[in-house]
Amino acid sequence: MYRSQDCNSLRKSDIGKQVTLAGWVNVTRDHGGVIFIDLRDREGLTQVVFRPEENAELAKEAHSLRSEDVIEVSGRVAARLPGTENPDLATGDMEVIPNQLRILNRADTLPFPIDAEPQNEDLRMRHRYFDLRRPRLARNLRVRHRVAKATRDYLDTQRFVEVETPILSKSTPEGARDFLVPSRITPGKFYALPQAPQQYKQLLMVAGVEKYFQIAKCFRDEDLRADRQPEFTQIDIETSFVTPHDIFAVTEGMLAAIFKAARNIDIKTPFDRLTYREAVSRYGSDKPDRRFGMELVDLGEIFRQSSFKVFRSALDAGGVVKAINAKGFAGITIGQADELTEIAKLYGAKGLAFIKIENGEWKSPIVKFFSETEKAALQSKLKIAEGDCIFFGADKWEIACEVLGRLRLRIAEMQKLTPAAEIWDFLWVTDFPLFEWSAEENKWNAMHHPFTRPKAEDISLFEAKKFREIRAEAYDVVLNGVEIGGGSIRIHEPQLQEKMFEALSISPEDRQAQFGHLLRALHLGAPPHGGIALGLDRLVMLICGEETIRDVMAFPKNNRGIDLMTQSPAEVDPRQLRDLSLKLGKDKKP
């Protein structure tokens, strides 16, 4: 037996007992020949004290110990000397006086101190097995475990069945690039790693499972960022004979169970709801962060007859004029103004107009074009006061809202408006557009996926080809401005699915080649069904207060999609390529 208990379990009631502990040397301190060691395992720390007067040989051996050596000690639990207690440790009232020391393994020079926060992420990724020993990362993995367990426990109480779906599947258009896996048995053909179990979970509904869930691995070959990895995990849910309100209820109950288990936090349910149109109009985003104000305000009625051509022409063309009031931001610097202007241009604006209110004066080149009536209306509608800064957007609705939404978030960062205290603001965003226009492809695409159901009252718009006006029975769940999940009610009737494919300009041949298995299933009594998928990594990231999902995954890739620990992706033996009937293309010489 390496240990009789862990390094966080000793209490005053254990004083006088003989114990055996094992773990890593966290810290060593030499106080005049007396060696103090903080012994660490997964659960916590215990102080071990080697005194030469009690065992000279043992103290001499302990003197050679260094950080991260792995040891086993046996000895007597004793009370710490008065005044040396550590109230920050659960074991801070006692120490172990050893009579035996066994060195199980020596640690070489460490890549970085275990108690440091390395700035070089590549160094952390290269030594990830060491990085994971750090308390913050170890805590994150345990929180992730509690989130996954709470998910399974809650869904089990709701009579959901966990079903695993294939990892090797078929490449179908899902919105991102597939990872392809060549088949040795059928040369020239490929599997695809699933971007999501979307079609499989719908087929499980046809199979009569009725309530399915899975904590599923998903794969997407796309550019990486803080909340995106090439492989990720989602909580995947699908159920039959449901409305969106049923999905909302089960999701809210599950999230309440997760937060209670992971952080002992009681979240407020039911969540607020906003339609897509309301969210974008008020916050400039379909995943709004509502923890601060600065909402977008529509100014169309004020400027509809204005002599200011920029605003008037936007309105005459069917667009909008909107503004946000950055309270107390009149001291904006030239550098900040330049940065915000570049953001505005990046998202489609031709420039950025703003007004600073300083010393009772409205400072901006555009003020001279405003009538006194317009200024008074602005003052009232935007609640303008000394020290404010007003930013305008005048363009198509989509562009004006997105530009101001992006500015809103960046200004909030500049002004540090996000509350320091933890606030858990959950929100449902509903009624998304069913389609989005692709100017590059000159066609309509599905905003979510081609199996999303249109709202019943909008189905008649298919015949009139008013695709821009058709809304989806789709919904996202948002937490503090981060989309943590999304889903929809699905199309279960073959005839409606055919209409959807026609609107997406998918030919009958392509329908059969890509989705024939699902279409055949819809003809065999598919029930009404719908579901949702939540990003497990992203959810745990928020619960842990981290800024990247890499810090809540055991072995992530870096921001270039590389696993520096195993040095993958890597070249393979040419014989493996030959077995797969593959030949690598070579760069053409100039």
C-alpha positions in Angstrom: 0.0 0.0 0.0 1.5 3.3 -1.1 -0.8 5.4 1.1 -3.4 5.1 3.8 -5.2 8.3 2.9 -4.8 11.3 0.6 -2.9 14.5 1.3 -6.0 16.5 2.1 -7.7 14.2 4.6 -5.8 14.7 7.8 -7.6 16.6 10.6 -7.0 17.3 14.4 -8.8 14.0 15.1 -5.9 12.2 13.4 -3.2 13.5 15.7 -1.2 10.6 17.1 -2.1 8.2 14.3 0.4 6.4 12.0 -0.2 7.2 8.4 1.3 6.6 4.9 1.1 9.3 2.3 2.3 9.4 -1.3 2.6 12.2 -3.9 4.8 14.9 -5.4 7.1 17.2 -3.6 5.4 20.5 -4.0 7.8 22.8 -2.0 10.9 22.1 0.1 12.2 24.5 2.8 15.4 24.1 4.8 15.2 25.9 8.2 18.6 25.3 9.7 18.7 21.6 8.8 15.0 21.0 9.5 13.5 20.1 6.2 9.9 21.1 5.6 8.1 19.5 2.6 4.7 20.2 1.3 3.6 16.9 -0.1 0.9 17.2 -2.8 -1.5 14.8 -4.5 -4.6 15.3 -6.5 -6.6 16.2 -3.3 -4.4 18.7 -1.6 -1.3 19.3 0.6 0.1 18.0 3.8 3.2 19.3 5.5 6.0 16.7 6.3 8.8 17.7 8.7 12.2 16.0 8.8 14.1 16.9 12.0 17.8 15.8 12.4 17.4 15.3 16.1 14.7 12.7 15.5 16.2 10.9 12.5 19.4 12.2 11.2 19.6 9.8 8.3 16.1 10.5 7.1 16.7 14.3 7.3 19.9 13.9 5.3 18.0 11.9 2.6 15.1 14.5 2.6 17.7 17.2 2.0 18.2 15.8 -1.5 14.5 16.1 -2.5 13.5 18.6 -5.2 10.2 19.8 -6.6 8.1 17.2 -8.3 10.0 14.2 -7.0 7.6 11.4 -6.3 7.8 10.0 -2.7 6.1 7.9 -0.1 6.4 8.8 3.6 5.1 7.0 6.7 5.0 8.5 10.1 3.1 10.0 13.0 0.5 12.8 12.7 1.4 15.7 15.1 -0.1 19.1 15.9 1.9 22.0 14.4 3.7 24.2 16.9 1.5 27.1 18.1 1.8 30.1 15.7 2.8 28.0 12.7 -0.7 26.8 11.7 -1.8 27.6 8.2 -5.5 28.6 8.1 -5.5 28.5 4.3 -5.0 24.7 4.2 -7.5 22.1 5.3 -4.6 20.2 6.8 -3.0 23.4 8.2 -3.3 22.4 11.9 -1.1 19.3 11.7 2.0 17.8 10.1 3.5 14.4 9.6 6.7 13.4 11.4 8.1 10.6 9.2 9.9 7.5 10.2 10.2 6.2 6.7 10.9 7.8 3.3 10.8 6.0 0.0 11.8 7.9 -3.2 9.6 6.5 -6.0 10.9 8.6 -8.8 13.2 11.6 -9.3 12.1 14.6 -11.5 14.6 16.1 -13.9 14.8 19.9 -14.5 11.3 21.2 -14.7 10.1 22.9 -17.9 8.5 25.6 -15.8 7.7 26.0 -12.1 4.6 24.2 -11.1 3.3 27.3 -9.2 3.9 29.6 -12.2 1.6 30.7 -15.0 3.8 30.3 -18.1 3.3 33.0 -20.7 4.6 30.7 -23.5 1.6 28.5 -24.4 3.6 26.3 -26.7 5.8 25.4 -23.8 2.7 24.4 -21.8 1.3 22.4 -24.7 4.7 20.6 -25.3 4.7 19.5 -21.7 0.9 19.2 -21.2 1.1 16.2 -18.9 3.2 18.4 -16.5 0.9 21.5 -17.1 -2.1 19.5 -16.0 -0.5 19.1 -12.5 -1.0 22.8 -11.9 -3.9 23.4 -9.5 -6.0 25.5 -11.9 -5.8 23.0 -14.7 -6.5 20.1 -12.3 -9.5 21.9 -10.9 -10.8 22.5 -14.5 -10.7 18.8 -15.3 -12.6 18.0 -12.2 -15.2 20.6 -12.9 -15.6 19.1 -16.4 -16.1 15.7 -14.9 -18.8 17.1 -12.6 -20.5 18.8 -15.6 -20.6 15.6 -17.6 -21.8 13.5 -14.6 -24.6 16.1 -13.8 -25.6 16.0 -17.5 -26.0 12.2 -17.5 -27.7 12.1 -14.1 -30.2 14.7 -15.0 -31.1 13.4 -18.4 -31.4 9.9 -16.9 -34.1 11.3 -14.6 -35.9 12.6 -17.6 -35.8 9.1 -19.2 -33.3 9.9 -21.9 -31.2 7.1 -23.3 -27.5 7.6 -24.1 -26.7 6.2 -27.5 -23.3 6.3 -29.2 -23.3 7.2 -32.9 -20.5 6.4 -35.4 -17.3 8.3 -35.7 -16.6 7.0 -39.2 -19.5 8.4 -41.2 -20.3 10.0 -44.6 -19.1 13.4 -45.8 -22.2 15.6 -46.3 -22.4 19.4 -46.5 -22.6 20.6 -42.9 -21.2 24.1 -43.1 -17.6 23.5 -42.2 -14.9 21.4 -43.9 -14.8 17.7 -43.1 -11.9 15.7 -41.8 -11.7 12.8 -44.3 -10.4 9.3 -43.5 -9.4 7.1 -46.5 -10.6 3.6 -46.6 -8.1 0.8 -47.2 -10.7 -1.8 -48.0 -12.5 0.3 -50.6 -9.7 2.3 -52.4 -10.5 5.8 -53.5 -13.4 6.2 -51.1 -13.4 8.1 -47.8 -15.2 8.2 -44.4 -15.7 11.6 -42.8 -15.4 12.3 -39.1 -18.7 13.8 -37.9 -19.1 17.5 -37.5 -22.1 16.6 -35.4 -24.4 13.5 -35.0 -27.2 15.5 -36.7 -28.5 12.9 -39.2 -27.9 10.0 -36.8 -29.9 11.5 -34.0 -32.8 12.2 -36.4 -32.6 8.5 -37.6 -32.8 7.5 -33.9 -36.1 9.4 -33.7 -37.3 7.4 -36.7 -36.1 4.3 -34.9 -38.5 5.1 -32.0 -35.8 5.9 -29.3 -37.9 9.1 -28.6 -35.4 10.5 -26.0 -31.7 10.4 -27.0 -28.6 12.0 -25.7 -24.9 11.7 -26.1 -21.8 13.4 -24.9 -20.4 13.3 -28.4 -17.0 14.0 -30.0 -17.3 16.3 -33.1 -14.7 17.3 -35.7 -14.5 20.4 -37.9 -11.6 21.4 -40.1 -11.8 25.1 -39.7 -9.7 28.1 -38.5 -9.1 28.0 -34.8 -9.7 30.6 -32.1 -10.1 30.8 -28.3 -13.4 28.9 -28.3 -12.8 26.6 -31.2 -10.8 23.4 -31.6 -10.6 20.9 -34.5 -12.1 18.3 -32.2 -14.6 19.2 -29.5 -17.4 17.8 -27.3 -21.0 18.6 -27.3 -24.0 17.6 -25.2 -26.3 16.3 -28.0 -30.0 15.9 -27.3 -32.9 14.8 -29.5 -36.5 14.0 -28.6 -39.8 13.1 -30.3 -43.2 14.7 -30.1 -41.9 18.0 -28.8 -42.3 21.8 -29.2 -39.5 24.3 -28.7 -40.9 25.0 -25.2 -40.3 21.3 -24.3 -36.7 21.7 -25.4 -36.3 24.9 -23.4 -37.6 23.2 -20.2 -35.3 20.2 -20.4 -32.3 22.4 -21.3 -33.0 24.8 -18.4 -33.4 21.9 -16.0 -30.1 20.3 -17.2 -28.2 23.6 -16.9 -29.6 24.2 -13.4 -28.4 20.7 -12.4 -25.0 21.4 -14.0 -24.4 24.7 -12.2 -25.5 23.2 -8.9 -23.1 20.3 -9.2 -20.2 22.2 -10.6 -20.3 25.4 -8.6 -23.1 25.0 -6.1 -24.9 27.9 -7.9 -28.7 28.2 -8.2 -29.4 29.7 -11.6 -32.7 31.5 -12.3 -35.2 29.7 -14.5 -37.0 30.0 -16.8 -34.6 32.0 -19.0 -35.6 35.3 -20.7 -36.4 35.0 -24.4 -35.8 37.4 -27.3 -36.5 36.8 -31.0 -33.5 37.0 -33.4 -34.9 40.3 -34.7 -35.2 41.8 -31.2 -31.7 40.7 -30.1 -30.0 42.1 -33.2 -32.0 45.3 -33.2 -31.3 46.0 -29.5 -27.8 44.6 -29.1 -26.4 44.2 -32.6 -25.8 40.5 -32.0 -27.7 37.2 -32.0 -25.8 36.3 -28.8 -26.1 39.5 -26.8 -24.1 40.3 -23.7 -26.7 42.0 -21.5 -24.5 42.5 -18.4 -24.1 46.2 -19.4 -26.4 48.7 -21.1 -25.6 50.6 -24.2 -28.4 49.2 -26.3 -28.9 50.2 -29.9 -31.6 52.9 -30.4 -33.5 53.4 -33.6 -33.5 57.0 -34.9 -35.4 56.5 -38.1 -38.4 58.7 -37.1 -36.0 61.5 -36.1 -34.1 61.6 -39.4 -36.7 60.5 -41.9 -37.1 64.1 -43.2 -33.6 65.2 -42.2 -31.5 67.5 -44.4 -28.4 65.4 -43.4 -28.0 63.4 -46.6 -26.0 60.5 -45.1 -28.8 59.5 -42.7 -31.7 60.5 -45.1 -30.3 58.4 -48.0 -29.9 55.3 -45.8 -33.5 55.6 -44.7 -34.8 56.3 -48.2 -33.0 53.2 -49.4 -34.9 51.1 -46.8 -32.1 51.0 -44.3 -31.9 52.3 -40.7 -30.2 54.9 -38.6 -29.2 53.6 -35.2 -27.0 54.8 -32.4 -25.4 53.8 -29.1 -24.7 56.1 -26.2 -21.3 55.3 -24.6 -21.9 57.0 -21.3 -18.8 58.8 -19.9 -16.7 58.0 -23.0 -16.2 61.6 -24.3 -12.6 61.3 -23.4 -12.0 58.8 -26.2 -8.5 59.0 -27.5 -7.4 59.3 -31.1 -6.0 55.8 -31.0 -9.3 54.4 -29.7 -11.3 56.4 -32.3 -9.1 55.0 -35.0 -9.5 51.4 -33.7 -13.3 51.8 -33.6 -13.3 53.2 -37.1 -11.4 50.2 -38.4 -13.8 47.9 -36.7 -16.7 49.7 -38.3 -15.1 49.4 -41.8 -14.3 45.8 -41.3 -18.0 45.0 -40.8 -19.3 46.9 -43.7 -19.5 50.6 -42.7 -18.0 53.3 -44.9 -16.8 55.2 -41.9 -17.7 56.0 -38.3 -19.6 59.1 -37.2 -19.7 60.0 -33.5 -20.4 63.0 -31.2 -18.6 63.8 -28.0 -20.4 65.9 -25.4 -17.8 68.0 -23.5 -18.4 71.2 -21.5 -21.9 71.3 -22.7 -20.9 71.3 -26.3 -21.7 68.7 -29.0 -18.4 68.1 -30.8 -18.5 66.5 -34.2 -18.4 67.6 -37.9 -21.9 66.2 -38.4 -23.6 68.3 -35.7 -23.9 71.3 -38.1 -26.3 69.3 -40.3 -28.8 68.7 -37.4 -31.7 70.9 -36.7 -32.5 72.0 -33.2 -35.6 69.8 -33.3 -33.4 66.8 -34.3 -30.9 67.6 -31.5 -33.6 67.8 -28.9 -35.1 64.5 -30.1 -31.7 62.9 -29.9 -31.1 64.3 -26.4 -34.4 62.8 -25.2 -34.2 59.4 -26.9 -30.5 58.7 -26.1 -30.6 60.3 -22.7 -27.5 62.3 -23.6 -25.6 63.9 -20.7 -22.2 65.6 -20.1 -19.3 63.3 -20.9 -21.2 61.0 -23.2 -20.1 59.8 -26.7 -22.7 58.9 -29.3 -21.9 56.5 -32.1 -24.0 56.2 -35.3 -24.8 53.5 -37.8 -26.6 54.4 -41.0 -26.9 51.5 -43.5 -28.9 48.4 -44.3 -30.4 46.9 -41.1 -28.0 44.0 -41.0 -24.9 46.1 -41.5 -25.9 49.0 -39.1 -26.8 46.5 -36.4 -23.6 44.4 -36.7 -21.3 47.4 -36.8 -22.8 49.0 -33.7 -22.9 45.6 -32.0 -19.2 45.1 -32.6 -18.5 48.6 -31.4 -20.6 48.1 -28.3 -18.6 45.1 -27.2 -15.2 46.8 -27.9 -16.2 50.0 -26.1 -17.4 47.9 -23.1 -13.9 46.3 -23.0 -12.3 49.8 -23.2 -14.5 51.1 -20.5 -14.3 47.9 -18.4 -18.1 47.7 -18.2 -18.5 44.0 -17.6 -19.3 43.5 -13.9 -16.5 42.1 -11.8 -18.9 39.9 -9.8 -20.1 36.7 -11.4 -23.4 37.3 -13.2 -25.0 34.4 -15.0 -27.3 35.9 -17.6 -29.0 33.1 -19.6 -31.1 33.9 -22.6 -33.0 32.1 -25.4 -32.8 33.7 -28.8 -35.6 32.3 -31.1 -37.1 32.7 -34.6 -33.9 32.8 -36.6 -34.1 33.3 -40.4 -34.4 29.9 -42.1 -32.2 31.0 -45.0 -29.3 33.4 -45.7 -28.3 34.7 -49.1 -24.8 33.9 -50.4 -23.7 36.6 -52.9 -20.6 34.5 -53.7 -22.7 31.4 -54.7 -25.7 33.4 -55.9 -28.1 31.2 -54.0 -29.9 30.7 -50.7 -28.2 28.6 -48.0 -29.6 27.2 -44.8 -28.7 29.4 -41.9 -28.5 26.3 -39.6 -28.8 23.1 -41.6 -31.2 21.9 -44.3 -33.3 19.8 -41.9 -34.5 22.8 -39.8 -38.2 23.3 -39.8 -39.8 26.6 -40.9 -42.4 28.2 -38.6 -45.8 26.9 -39.5 -47.2 30.3 -40.3 -44.3 30.9 -42.8 -44.6 27.7 -44.9 -46.8 29.4 -47.4 -44.0 31.8 -48.3 -42.1 28.9 -50.0 -44.6 29.1 -52.9 -44.1 32.9 -53.2 -40.3 32.3 -53.0 -40.1 34.9 -50.2 -37.2 33.1 -48.6 -35.8 36.1 -46.9 -39.0 36.4 -44.8 -39.2 32.7 -43.7 -38.4 32.1 -40.0 -37.1 28.9 -38.5 -38.2 27.0 -35.5 -34.6 27.4 -34.3 -33.2 28.6 -31.0 -29.9 29.3 -29.3 -29.2 29.4 -25.6 -26.8 32.2 -24.7 -24.8 32.9 -21.5 -23.1 36.2 -20.9 -22.8 36.9 -24.6 -21.6 33.5 -25.6 -23.6 31.0 -27.5 -23.4 27.8 -25.5 -26.0 25.8 -27.5 -28.4 25.8 -30.4 -31.0 23.6 -32.0 -34.3 23.4 -33.8 -37.4 21.5 -34.5 -36.7 19.3 -37.6 -38.6 18.6 -40.8 -40.2 15.2 -40.5 -42.5 15.3 -43.6 -40.9 14.2 -46.9 -42.8 16.8 -48.9 -41.7 19.7 -46.8 -38.1 18.4 -46.9 -38.3 18.4 -50.7 -39.4 22.1 -50.7 -36.5 22.9 -48.5 -34.0 21.2 -50.9 -35.6 23.0 -53.8 -35.2 26.4 -52.1 -31.5 25.5 -51.5 -31.0 24.6 -55.2 -30.0 21.0 -54.3 -30.7 18.8 -57.3 -32.7 15.5 -56.9 -29.5 13.6 -57.7 -27.5 15.4 -55.0 -30.3 14.9 -52.5 -30.2 11.1 -53.0 -26.4 11.0 -53.1 -25.9 13.0 -49.9 -29.1 12.4 -47.9 -30.8 9.4 -49.4 -30.6 7.4 -46.2 -32.4 10.2 -44.3 -35.0 10.8 -47.0 -35.9 7.1 -47.1 -36.3 7.1 -43.3 -38.7 10.1 -43.5 -41.0 7.9 -45.8 -41.3 5.2 -43.1 -43.2 7.1 -40.4 -40.9 9.7 -39.0 -42.3 11.4 -35.8 -42.2 15.1 -35.2 -38.9 15.7 -33.4 -36.4 18.3 -32.4 -33.3 18.8 -30.3 -30.4 20.9 -29.2 -26.6 20.6 -28.9 -24.6 22.4 -26.2 -20.8 22.9 -26.4 -19.5 21.1 -23.4 -16.0 22.7 -23.7 -17.4 26.2 -24.0 -19.8 25.7 -21.1 -17.0 24.4 -18.8 -14.8 27.3 -19.9 -17.5 29.8 -18.7 -18.1 27.9 -15.5 -14.4 27.9 -14.7 -13.9 31.5 -15.7 -11.3 30.7 -18.3 -10.8 32.6 -21.6 -10.1 29.6 -23.9 -11.5 26.1 -24.2 -7.9 24.9 -24.4 -7.7 25.3 -20.6 -10.6 23.0 -19.9 -9.5 20.2 -22.3 -6.9 17.6 -21.3 -4.9 17.4 -24.5 -5.9 20.3 -26.9 -4.3 21.4 -30.1 -2.6 24.9 -30.1 -4.0 27.8 -32.1 -2.3 26.3 -35.3 -4.1 23.0 -34.9 -0.9 21.2 -33.7 -0.4 18.8 -30.8 3.1 19.9 -29.8 3.2 17.1 -27.2 2.9 14.3 -29.7 4.1 16.4 -32.7 1.0 15.7 -34.7 -0.1 15.9 -37.4 3.0 14.1 -38.6 4.3 12.4 -41.7 3.5 8.7 -42.1 5.4 5.7 -43.5 5.1 5.6 -47.3 3.9 2.0 -47.0 0.8 3.3 -45.1 0.0 5.6 -48.0 0.5 2.7 -50.5 -1.9 0.5 -48.5 -4.5 3.4 -48.8 -3.8 3.8 -52.5 -2.8 7.4 -51.9 0.0 9.5 -53.4 1.1 12.8 -52.0 1.1 15.7 -54.4 4.4 17.6 -54.8 4.8 21.3 -55.1 5.2 22.5 -58.6 8.5 24.0 -59.4 8.4 27.6 -60.7 
